Amino acid sequence: MYFTGIIIAVSTFLTIGFWHPIVIKTEYYFGTRPWVIYLLIGLAAVVAAMFIENALLSAVVGVFGASALWGIGELFEQRKRVERGWFPKNPKRK
């Protein structure tokens, strides 16, 4: 039996679960300004994935990078969710 697909699926699920609270906390404490950090992390991971010979590890690193890049959009969407009152606004941040 081959478990590569299942491992990639579980890794994708866990990676998305990893980024979700990070996006929420980033917006709460820093707003959308750190989107550049997400961009650098995402691009670094995607480029690194292209140089990793092991297909499984390359896929996991690529998914991590793609999730970081997707997090940029989610960071700006999170700002809208806060404005709508769906999430709390940080009273210490202007």
Biopython code that builds the backbone (N, CA, C, O; Angstrom):
import numpy as np
from Bio.PDB.StructureBuilder import StructureBuilder

atoms = [
    (1, "MET", "N", (0.838, -1.182, 0.000)),
    (1, "MET", "CA", (0.000, 0.000, 0.000)),
    (1, "MET", "C", (0.881, 1.243, 0.000)),
    (1, "MET", "O", (1.998, 1.243, 0.519)),
    (2, "TYR", "N", (0.346, 2.292, -0.595)),
    (2, "TYR", "CA", (1.062, 3.566, -0.675)),
    (2, "TYR", "C", (0.306, 4.615, 0.127)),
    (2, "TYR", "O", (-0.896, 4.804, -0.059)),
    (3, "PHE", "N", (1.000, 5.280, 1.000)),
    (3, "PHE", "CA", (0.382, 6.252, 1.887)),
    (3, "PHE", "C", (0.726, 7.698, 1.535)),
    (3, "PHE", "O", (0.366, 8.611, 2.278)),
    (4, "THR", "N", (1.407, 7.918, 0.433)),
    (4, "THR", "CA", (1.851, 9.262, 0.073)),
    (4, "THR", "C", (0.685, 10.240, -0.025)),
    (4, "THR", "O", (0.756, 11.338, 0.528)),
    (5, "GLY", "N", (-0.359, 9.869, -0.704)),
    (5, "GLY", "CA", (-1.521, 10.756, -0.855)),
    (5, "GLY", "C", (-2.172, 11.089, 0.468)),
    (5, "GLY", "O", (-2.559, 12.233, 0.708)),
    (6, "ILE", "N", (-2.296, 10.087, 1.330)),
    (6, "ILE", "CA", (-2.898, 10.308, 2.653)),
    (6, "ILE", "C", (-2.006, 11.220, 3.490)),
    (6, "ILE", "O", (-2.506, 12.102, 4.189)),
    (7, "ILE", "N", (-0.704, 11.019, 3.427)),
    (7, "ILE", "CA", (0.226, 11.860, 4.191)),
    (7, "ILE", "C", (0.153, 13.304, 3.710)),
    (7, "ILE", "O", (0.152, 14.227, 4.525)),
    (8, "ILE", "N", (0.091, 13.510, 2.404)),
    (8, "ILE", "CA", (-0.025, 14.869, 1.867)),
    (8, "ILE", "C", (-1.354, 15.489, 2.282)),
    (8, "ILE", "O", (-1.399, 16.667, 2.636)),
    (9, "ALA", "N", (-2.431, 14.719, 2.245)),
    (9, "ALA", "CA", (-3.748, 15.237, 2.644)),
    (9, "ALA", "C", (-3.760, 15.642, 4.113)),
    (9, "ALA", "O", (-4.257, 16.715, 4.456)),
    (10, "VAL", "N", (-3.225, 14.803, 4.971)),
    (10, "VAL", "CA", (-3.186, 15.119, 6.401)),
    (10, "VAL", "C", (-2.275, 16.324, 6.643)),
    (10, "VAL", "O", (-2.595, 17.194, 7.453)),
    (11, "SER", "N", (-1.152, 16.372, 5.948)),
    (11, "SER", "CA", (-0.249, 17.512, 6.087)),
    (11, "SER", "C", (-0.922, 18.814, 5.640)),
    (11, "SER", "O", (-0.747, 19.859, 6.268)),
    (12, "THR", "N", (-1.678, 18.741, 4.570)),
    (12, "THR", "CA", (-2.408, 19.918, 4.094)),
    (12, "THR", "C", (-3.420, 20.363, 5.133)),
    (12, "THR", "O", (-3.511, 21.552, 5.438)),
    (13, "PHE", "N", (-4.172, 19.437, 5.674)),
    (13, "PHE", "CA", (-5.163, 19.738, 6.701)),
    (13, "PHE", "C", (-4.497, 20.386, 7.919)),
    (13, "PHE", "O", (-4.992, 21.387, 8.437)),
    (14, "LEU", "N", (-3.390, 19.824, 8.370)),
    (14, "LEU", "CA", (-2.692, 20.364, 9.538)),
    (14, "LEU", "C", (-2.072, 21.730, 9.249)),
    (14, "LEU", "O", (-2.052, 22.602, 10.119)),
    (15, "THR", "N", (-1.572, 21.914, 8.043)),
    (15, "THR", "CA", (-0.980, 23.199, 7.680)),
    (15, "THR", "C", (-2.030, 24.300, 7.667)),
    (15, "THR", "O", (-1.787, 25.399, 8.165)),
    (16, "ILE", "N", (-3.186, 24.011, 7.105)),
    (16, "ILE", "CA", (-4.270, 24.990, 7.107)),
    (16, "ILE", "C", (-4.693, 25.289, 8.544)),
    (16, "ILE", "O", (-4.941, 26.441, 8.899)),
    (17, "GLY", "N", (-4.772, 24.248, 9.361)),
    (17, "GLY", "CA", (-5.107, 24.434, 10.771)),
    (17, "GLY", "C", (-4.046, 25.223, 11.514)),
    (17, "GLY", "O", (-4.358, 25.924, 12.476)),
    (18, "PHE", "N", (-2.802, 25.121, 11.086)),
    (18, "PHE", "CA", (-1.697, 25.878, 11.674)),
    (18, "PHE", "C", (-1.807, 27.359, 11.318)),
    (18, "PHE", "O", (-1.624, 28.213, 12.186)),
    (19, "TRP", "N", (-2.102, 27.675, 10.059)),
    (19, "TRP", "CA", (-2.131, 29.064, 9.607)),
    (19, "TRP", "C", (-3.366, 29.821, 10.065)),
    (19, "TRP", "O", (-3.302, 31.036, 10.255)),
    (20, "HIS", "N", (-4.484, 29.139, 10.246)),
    (20, "HIS", "CA", (-5.727, 29.827, 10.601)),
    (20, "HIS", "C", (-5.594, 30.674, 11.868)),
    (20, "HIS", "O", (-5.896, 31.866, 11.819)),
    (21, "PRO", "N", (-5.157, 30.116, 12.997)),
    (21, "PRO", "CA", (-5.029, 30.970, 14.191)),
    (21, "PRO", "C", (-3.902, 32.001, 14.074)),
    (21, "PRO", "O", (-3.970, 33.060, 14.697)),
    (22, "ILE", "N", (-2.877, 31.705, 13.290)),
    (22, "ILE", "CA", (-1.801, 32.677, 13.101)),
    (22, "ILE", "C", (-2.328, 33.921, 12.388)),
    (22, "ILE", "O", (-1.981, 35.044, 12.755)),
    (23, "VAL", "N", (-3.158, 33.723, 11.378)),
    (23, "VAL", "CA", (-3.750, 34.854, 10.660)),
    (23, "VAL", "C", (-4.607, 35.690, 11.613)),
    (23, "VAL", "O", (-4.526, 36.918, 11.601)),
    (24, "ILE", "N", (-5.415, 35.041, 12.427)),
    (24, "ILE", "CA", (-6.287, 35.750, 13.360)),
    (24, "ILE", "C", (-5.455, 36.559, 14.357)),
    (24, "ILE", "O", (-5.735, 37.735, 14.586)),
    (25, "LYS", "N", (-4.450, 35.942, 14.941)),
    (25, "LYS", "CA", (-3.606, 36.633, 15.925)),
    (25, "LYS", "C", (-2.789, 37.748, 15.279)),
    (25, "LYS", "O", (-2.599, 38.804, 15.883)),
    (26, "THR", "N", (-2.306, 37.526, 14.063)),
    (26, "THR", "CA", (-1.538, 38.559, 13.370)),
    (26, "THR", "C", (-2.390, 39.796, 13.156)),
    (26, "THR", "O", (-1.946, 40.913, 13.422)),
    (27, "GLU", "N", (-3.611, 39.605, 12.678)),
    (27, "GLU", "CA", (-4.490, 40.750, 12.445)),
    (27, "GLU", "C", (-4.827, 41.435, 13.755)),
    (27, "GLU", "O", (-4.884, 42.664, 13.804)),
    (28, "TYR", "N", (-5.049, 40.689, 14.801)),
    (28, "TYR", "CA", (-5.419, 41.259, 16.095)),
    (28, "TYR", "C", (-4.302, 42.143, 16.650)),
    (28, "TYR", "O", (-4.561, 43.257, 17.105)),
    (29, "TYR", "N", (-3.069, 41.655, 16.615)),
    (29, "TYR", "CA", (-1.967, 42.385, 17.223)),
    (29, "TYR", "C", (-1.270, 43.384, 16.289)),
    (29, "TYR", "O", (-0.770, 44.411, 16.748)),
    (30, "PHE", "N", (-1.234, 43.093, 14.992)),
    (30, "PHE", "CA", (-0.445, 43.918, 14.077)),
    (30, "PHE", "C", (-1.218, 44.479, 12.896)),
    (30, "PHE", "O", (-0.674, 45.283, 12.138)),
    (31, "GLY", "N", (-2.462, 44.082, 12.719)),
    (31, "GLY", "CA", (-3.211, 44.509, 11.539)),
    (31, "GLY", "C", (-2.748, 43.742, 10.310)),
    (31, "GLY", "O", (-2.332, 42.587, 10.401)),
    (32, "THR", "N", (-2.826, 44.395, 9.172)),
    (32, "THR", "CA", (-2.452, 43.726, 7.922)),
    (32, "THR", "C", (-1.018, 44.037, 7.492)),
    (32, "THR", "O", (-0.564, 43.548, 6.458)),
    (33, "ARG", "N", (-0.306, 44.842, 8.272)),
    (33, "ARG", "CA", (1.060, 45.241, 7.897)),
    (33, "ARG", "C", (2.020, 44.075, 7.683)),
    (33, "ARG", "O", (2.871, 44.173, 6.800)),
    (34, "PRO", "N", (1.937, 42.984, 8.432)),
    (34, "PRO", "CA", (2.911, 41.891, 8.235)),
    (34, "PRO", "C", (2.664, 41.013, 7.002)),
    (34, "PRO", "O", (3.242, 39.931, 6.903)),
    (35, "TRP", "N", (1.824, 41.452, 6.067)),
    (35, "TRP", "CA", (1.557, 40.622, 4.899)),
    (35, "TRP", "C", (2.847, 40.322, 4.129)),
    (35, "TRP", "O", (2.950, 39.285, 3.474)),
    (36, "VAL", "N", (3.817, 41.214, 4.205)),
    (36, "VAL", "CA", (5.093, 41.004, 3.502)),
    (36, "VAL", "C", (5.831, 39.798, 4.086)),
    (36, "VAL", "O", (6.492, 39.059, 3.356)),
    (37, "ILE", "N", (5.719, 39.601, 5.390)),
    (37, "ILE", "CA", (6.356, 38.446, 6.027)),
    (37, "ILE", "C", (5.734, 37.154, 5.497)),
    (37, "ILE", "O", (6.441, 36.185, 5.220)),
    (38, "TYR", "N", (4.415, 37.148, 5.359)),
    (38, "TYR", "CA", (3.729, 35.987, 4.785)),
    (38, "TYR", "C", (4.229, 35.744, 3.359)),
    (38, "TYR", "O", (4.449, 34.601, 2.958)),
    (39, "LEU", "N", (4.404, 36.819, 2.603)),
    (39, "LEU", "CA", (4.888, 36.701, 1.230)),
    (39, "LEU", "C", (6.287, 36.085, 1.192)),
    (39, "LEU", "O", (6.548, 35.176, 0.404)),
    (40, "LEU", "N", (7.180, 36.580, 2.041)),
    (40, "LEU", "CA", (8.550, 36.060, 2.053)),
    (40, "LEU", "C", (8.598, 34.596, 2.486)),
    (40, "LEU", "O", (9.321, 33.795, 1.894)),
    (41, "ILE", "N", (7.830, 34.248, 3.515)),
    (41, "ILE", "CA", (7.781, 32.856, 3.974)),
    (41, "ILE", "C", (7.219, 31.960, 2.869)),
    (41, "ILE", "O", (7.764, 30.894, 2.583)),
    (42, "GLY", "N", (6.131, 32.404, 2.258)),
    (42, "GLY", "CA", (5.499, 31.614, 1.206)),
    (42, "GLY", "C", (6.402, 31.402, 0.004)),
    (42, "GLY", "O", (6.540, 30.284, -0.492)),
    (43, "LEU", "N", (7.015, 32.482, -0.459)),
    (43, "LEU", "CA", (7.904, 32.363, -1.616)),
    (43, "LEU", "C", (9.117, 31.495, -1.298)),
    (43, "LEU", "O", (9.535, 30.679, -2.120)),
    (44, "ALA", "N", (9.675, 31.672, -0.110)),
    (44, "ALA", "CA", (10.836, 30.860, 0.286)),
    (44, "ALA", "C", (10.478, 29.374, 0.312)),
    (44, "ALA", "O", (11.251, 28.536, -0.152)),
    (45, "ALA", "N", (9.311, 29.054, 0.851)),
    (45, "ALA", "CA", (8.902, 27.651, 0.929)),
    (45, "ALA", "C", (8.619, 27.074, -0.460)),
    (45, "ALA", "O", (8.990, 25.937, -0.752)),
    (46, "VAL", "N", (7.966, 27.855, -1.306)),
    (46, "VAL", "CA", (7.653, 27.362, -2.656)),
    (46, "VAL", "C", (8.938, 27.138, -3.454)),
    (46, "VAL", "O", (9.079, 26.129, -4.144)),
    (47, "VAL", "N", (9.869, 28.084, -3.353)),
    (47, "VAL", "CA", (11.153, 27.919, -4.055)),
    (47, "VAL", "C", (11.910, 26.727, -3.481)),
    (47, "VAL", "O", (12.487, 25.938, -4.229)),
    (48, "ALA", "N", (11.909, 26.594, -2.159)),
    (48, "ALA", "CA", (12.591, 25.461, -1.531)),
    (48, "ALA", "C", (11.988, 24.141, -2.001)),
    (48, "ALA", "O", (12.713, 23.172, -2.227)),
    (49, "ALA", "N", (10.672, 24.099, -2.148)),
    (49, "ALA", "CA", (10.007, 22.876, -2.589)),
    (49, "ALA", "C", (10.476, 22.442, -3.977)),
    (49, "ALA", "O", (10.504, 21.251, -4.286)),
    (50, "MET", "N", (10.842, 23.410, -4.802)),
    (50, "MET", "CA", (11.306, 23.084, -6.151)),
    (50, "MET", "C", (12.685, 22.426, -6.153)),
    (50, "MET", "O", (13.073, 21.791, -7.134)),
    (51, "PHE", "N", (13.419, 22.578, -5.061)),
    (51, "PHE", "CA", (14.766, 22.021, -4.991)),
    (51, "PHE", "C", (14.862, 20.784, -4.107)),
    (51, "PHE", "O", (15.942, 20.215, -3.951)),
    (52, "ILE", "N", (13.749, 20.366, -3.534)),
    (52, "ILE", "CA", (13.740, 19.175, -2.677)),
    (52, "ILE", "C", (13.448, 17.963, -3.554)),
    (52, "ILE", "O", (12.426, 17.914, -4.238)),
    (53, "GLU", "N", (14.335, 17.005, -3.530)),
    (53, "GLU", "CA", (14.223, 15.835, -4.409)),
    (53, "GLU", "C", (13.142, 14.869, -3.951)),
    (53, "GLU", "O", (12.463, 14.264, -4.781)),
    (54, "ASN", "N", (12.974, 14.719, -2.651)),
    (54, "ASN", "CA", (11.977, 13.810, -2.105)),
    (54, "ASN", "C", (10.574, 14.356, -2.395)),
    (54, "ASN", "O", (10.234, 15.452, -1.950)),
    (55, "ALA", "N", (9.770, 13.608, -3.128)),
    (55, "ALA", "CA", (8.456, 14.086, -3.566)),
    (55, "ALA", "C", (7.525, 14.389, -2.398)),
    (55, "ALA", "O", (6.803, 15.385, -2.425)),
    (56, "LEU", "N", (7.536, 13.552, -1.386)),
    (56, "LEU", "CA", (6.654, 13.762, -0.242)),
    (56, "LEU", "C", (7.034, 15.038, 0.512)),
    (56, "LEU", "O", (6.173, 15.869, 0.801)),
    (57, "LEU", "N", (8.305, 15.193, 0.824)),
    (57, "LEU", "CA", (8.758, 16.387, 1.537)),
    (57, "LEU", "C", (8.560, 17.644, 0.693)),
    (57, "LEU", "O", (8.175, 18.688, 1.218)),
    (58, "SER", "N", (8.817, 17.551, -0.591)),
    (58, "SER", "CA", (8.610, 18.675, -1.493)),
    (58, "SER", "C", (7.145, 19.102, -1.499)),
    (58, "SER", "O", (6.845, 20.295, -1.487)),
    (59, "ALA", "N", (6.244, 18.142, -1.517)),
    (59, "ALA", "CA", (4.810, 18.452, -1.509)),
    (59, "ALA", "C", (4.406, 19.131, -0.209)),
    (59, "ALA", "O", (3.653, 20.105, -0.228)),
    (60, "VAL", "N", (4.890, 18.636, 0.901)),
    (60, "VAL", "CA", (4.536, 19.212, 2.200)),
    (60, "VAL", "C", (5.075, 20.644, 2.309)),
    (60, "VAL", "O", (4.358, 21.534, 2.765)),
    (61, "VAL", "N", (6.308, 20.873, 1.903)),
    (61, "VAL", "CA", (6.893, 22.218, 1.946)),
    (61, "VAL", "C", (6.151, 23.140, 0.976)),
    (61, "VAL", "O", (5.911, 24.306, 1.291)),
    (62, "GLY", "N", (5.792, 22.631, -0.185)),
    (62, "GLY", "CA", (5.028, 23.422, -1.150)),
    (62, "GLY", "C", (3.658, 23.800, -0.634)),
    (62, "GLY", "O", (3.215, 24.930, -0.835)),
    (63, "VAL", "N", (2.983, 22.886, 0.023)),
    (63, "VAL", "CA", (1.673, 23.171, 0.622)),
    (63, "VAL", "C", (1.821, 24.224, 1.715)),
    (63, "VAL", "O", (0.994, 25.129, 1.825)),
    (64, "PHE", "N", (2.873, 24.107, 2.522)),
    (64, "PHE", "CA", (3.130, 25.105, 3.560)),
    (64, "PHE", "C", (3.312, 26.490, 2.928)),
    (64, "PHE", "O", (2.745, 27.472, 3.407)),
    (65, "GLY", "N", (4.093, 26.564, 1.868)),
    (65, "GLY", "CA", (4.320, 27.839, 1.183)),
    (65, "GLY", "C", (3.053, 28.397, 0.556)),
    (65, "GLY", "O", (2.778, 29.593, 0.653)),
    (66, "ALA", "N", (2.289, 27.535, -0.081)),
    (66, "ALA", "CA", (1.033, 27.978, -0.683)),
    (66, "ALA", "C", (0.061, 28.461, 0.390)),
    (66, "ALA", "O", (-0.680, 29.418, 0.165)),
    (67, "SER", "N", (0.055, 27.819, 1.535)),
    (67, "SER", "CA", (-0.816, 28.248, 2.632)),
    (67, "SER", "C", (-0.383, 29.602, 3.176)),
    (67, "SER", "O", (-1.227, 30.422, 3.538)),
    (68, "ALA", "N", (0.915, 29.843, 3.238)),
    (68, "ALA", "CA", (1.405, 31.153, 3.675)),
    (68, "ALA", "C", (0.974, 32.230, 2.686)),
    (68, "ALA", "O", (0.553, 33.312, 3.095)),
    (69, "LEU", "N", (1.075, 31.948, 1.401)),
    (69, "LEU", "CA", (0.644, 32.905, 0.392)),
    (69, "LEU", "C", (-0.868, 33.125, 0.456)),
    (69, "LEU", "O", (-1.333, 34.255, 0.314)),
    (70, "TRP", "N", (-1.619, 32.079, 0.663)),
    (70, "TRP", "CA", (-3.066, 32.186, 0.808)),
    (70, "TRP", "C", (-3.401, 33.018, 2.047)),
    (70, "TRP", "O", (-4.405, 33.731, 2.072)),
    (71, "GLY", "N", (-2.561, 32.923, 3.066)),
    (71, "GLY", "CA", (-2.763, 33.669, 4.305)),
    (71, "GLY", "C", (-2.748, 35.174, 4.098)),
    (71, "GLY", "O", (-3.343, 35.905, 4.891)),
    (72, "ILE", "N", (-2.085, 35.658, 3.054)),
    (72, "ILE", "CA", (-2.087, 37.093, 2.754)),
    (72, "ILE", "C", (-3.516, 37.557, 2.495)),
    (72, "ILE", "O", (-3.969, 38.543, 3.074)),
    (73, "GLY", "N", (-4.209, 36.852, 1.636)),
    (73, "GLY", "CA", (-5.604, 37.199, 1.353)),
    (73, "GLY", "C", (-6.477, 37.054, 2.583)),
    (73, "GLY", "O", (-7.360, 37.876, 2.829)),
    (74, "GLU", "N", (-6.229, 36.012, 3.352)),
    (74, "GLU", "CA", (-7.020, 35.784, 4.562)),
    (74, "GLU", "C", (-6.770, 36.867, 5.608)),
    (74, "GLU", "O", (-7.667, 37.199, 6.382)),
    (75, "LEU", "N", (-5.570, 37.414, 5.635)),
    (75, "LEU", "CA", (-5.254, 38.492, 6.562)),
    (75, "LEU", "C", (-6.118, 39.716, 6.265)),
    (75, "LEU", "O", (-6.637, 40.344, 7.188)),
    (76, "PHE", "N", (-6.275, 40.058, 4.993)),
    (76, "PHE", "CA", (-7.115, 41.189, 4.617)),
    (76, "PHE", "C", (-8.605, 40.860, 4.804)),
    (76, "PHE", "O", (-9.395, 41.736, 5.155)),
    (77, "GLU", "N", (-8.978, 39.613, 4.573)),
    (77, "GLU", "CA", (-10.360, 39.197, 4.841)),
    (77, "GLU", "C", (-10.648, 39.245, 6.336)),
    (77, "GLU", "O", (-11.756, 39.594, 6.744)),
    (78, "GLN", "N", (-9.663, 38.898, 7.151)),
    (78, "GLN", "CA", (-9.833, 38.942, 8.603)),
    (78, "GLN", "C", (-10.104, 40.370, 9.061)),
    (78, "GLN", "O", (-10.906, 40.595, 9.967)),
    (79, "ARG", "N", (-9.441, 41.322, 8.441)),
    (79, "ARG", "CA", (-9.696, 42.727, 8.767)),
    (79, "ARG", "C", (-11.163, 43.069, 8.510)),
    (79, "ARG", "O", (-11.782, 43.776, 9.305)),
    (80, "LYS", "N", (-11.720, 42.575, 7.411)),
    (80, "LYS", "CA", (-13.133, 42.816, 7.109)),
    (80, "LYS", "C", (-14.037, 42.124, 8.129)),
    (80, "LYS", "O", (-15.064, 42.673, 8.527)),
    (81, "ARG", "N", (-13.655, 40.931, 8.546)),
    (81, "ARG", "CA", (-14.450, 40.214, 9.551)),
    (81, "ARG", "C", (-14.475, 40.975, 10.871)),
    (81, "ARG", "O", (-15.500, 41.017, 11.552)),
    (82, "VAL", "N", (-13.346, 41.574, 11.229)),
    (82, "VAL", "CA", (-13.276, 42.377, 12.454)),
    (82, "VAL", "C", (-14.166, 43.612, 12.316)),
    (82, "VAL", "O", (-14.883, 43.973, 13.249)),
    (83, "GLU", "N", (-14.118, 44.253, 11.157)),
    (83, "GLU", "CA", (-14.959, 45.436, 10.922)),
    (83, "GLU", "C", (-16.444, 45.090, 11.003)),
    (83, "GLU", "O", (-17.246, 45.913, 11.444)),
    (84, "ARG", "N", (-16.811, 43.900, 10.591)),
    (84, "ARG", "CA", (-18.216, 43.456, 10.656)),
    (84, "ARG", "C", (-18.624, 43.043, 12.067)),
    (84, "ARG", "O", (-19.805, 42.841, 12.346)),
    (85, "GLY", "N", (-17.636, 42.920, 12.953)),
    (85, "GLY", "CA", (-17.927, 42.535, 14.324)),
    (85, "GLY", "C", (-17.928, 41.037, 14.564)),
    (85, "GLY", "O", (-18.365, 40.577, 15.618)),
    (86, "TRP", "N", (-17.445, 40.278, 13.602)),
    (86, "TRP", "CA", (-17.424, 38.821, 13.741)),
    (86, "TRP", "C", (-16.285, 38.357, 14.645)),
    (86, "TRP", "O", (-16.352, 37.279, 15.236)),
    (87, "PHE", "N", (-15.236, 39.182, 14.748)),
    (87, "PHE", "CA", (-14.089, 38.888, 15.597)),
    (87, "PHE", "C", (-13.790, 40.134, 16.425)),
    (87, "PHE", "O", (-14.108, 41.243, 15.995)),
    (88, "PRO", "N", (-13.190, 39.976, 17.596)),
    (88, "PRO", "CA", (-12.917, 41.149, 18.428)),
    (88, "PRO", "C", (-11.815, 42.031, 17.844)),
    (88, "PRO", "O", (-10.871, 41.549, 17.217)),
    (89, "LYS", "N", (-11.965, 43.337, 18.070)),
    (89, "LYS", "CA", (-10.956, 44.295, 17.646)),
    (89, "LYS", "C", (-10.022, 44.567, 18.820)),
    (89, "LYS", "O", (-10.469, 44.649, 19.964)),
    (90, "ASN", "N", (-8.749, 44.704, 18.547)),
    (90, "ASN", "CA", (-7.780, 44.983, 19.584)),
    (90, "ASN", "C", (-7.912, 46.446, 19.994)),
    (90, "ASN", "O", (-7.622, 47.332, 19.190)),
    (91, "PRO", "N", (-8.343, 46.719, 21.224)),
    (91, "PRO", "CA", (-8.538, 48.127, 21.627)),
    (91, "PRO", "C", (-7.231, 48.902, 21.779)),
    (91, "PRO", "O", (-7.247, 50.133, 21.772)),
    (92, "LYS", "N", (-6.113, 48.215, 21.915)),
    (92, "LYS", "CA", (-4.812, 48.881, 22.079)),
    (92, "LYS", "C", (-4.181, 49.279, 20.749)),
    (92, "LYS", "O", (-3.221, 50.049, 20.719)),
    (93, "ARG", "N", (-4.718, 48.758, 19.655)),
    (93, "ARG", "CA", (-4.148, 49.043, 18.332)),
    (93, "ARG", "C", (-5.038, 50.036, 17.605)),
    (93, "ARG", "O", (-6.264, 49.923, 17.624)),
    (94, "LYS", "N", (-4.409, 51.007, 16.967)),
    (94, "LYS", "CA", (-5.194, 52.011, 16.223)),
    (94, "LYS", "C", (-5.296, 51.655, 14.771)),
    (94, "LYS", "O", (-5.918, 52.385, 13.999)),
]
sb = StructureBuilder()
sb.init_structure("model")
sb.init_model(0)
sb.init_chain("A")
sb.init_seg("    ")
for serial, (resi, resn, name, xyz) in enumerate(atoms, 1):
    if name == "N":
        sb.init_residue(resn, " ", resi, " ")
    sb.init_atom(name, np.array(xyz, "f"), 0.0, 1.0, " ", f" {name:<3s}", serial, name[0])
structure = sb.get_structure()
